[in-house]
Amino acid sequence: QVQLVESGGGLVQPGGSLNVSCAASGSIVSIYTMGWYRQAPGRQRELVAVISSGGSANYADAVKGRFTISRDYAKNTVYLQMNSLRPEDTAVYYCYVYGLGSGSIRGYWGQGTQVTVSS
């Protein structure tokens, strides 16, 4: 099995920063794309940022210039540095990994970590 363990969420004031991370372990053989999605109450899950195996990153318009995605290939870990946070960034943030594991190429989801931006 493939496990994704997220950490780093929490409560932060508007304008503040948070860094969330997600480590993949278990029967993952090759990781292609890693990314972050988020889901706010009453809303659909939406893409925040993704990073390819080659290191190319793409961001949702709402977070461009404020969030930075990165990955550590040796540790199979993806990070999301979030700066200038706004109340509308409040959501559960989910890690997503697309790769080869357990004999198939598929996507895997983390359990989610809560990020709350409030004064």
Number of C-alpha atoms within 10 A of each C-alpha: 9 16 16 21 16 21 14 14 18 14 15 18 14 17 14 14 17 18 16 22 21 28 19 23 16 11 13 20 14 13 19 16 19 28 26 26 19 22 19 16 9 6 9 9 15 14 18 24 24 24 20 16 14 8 15 11 16 16 19 13 10 11 17 12 11 13 20 19 24 20 20 10 11 6 11 17 19 25 22 23 14 20 17 15 22 18 15 12 20 20 21 19 26 24 30 24 27 18 19 17 19 13 10 10 15 13 15 16 18 19 13 22 21 19 22 20 21 16 9
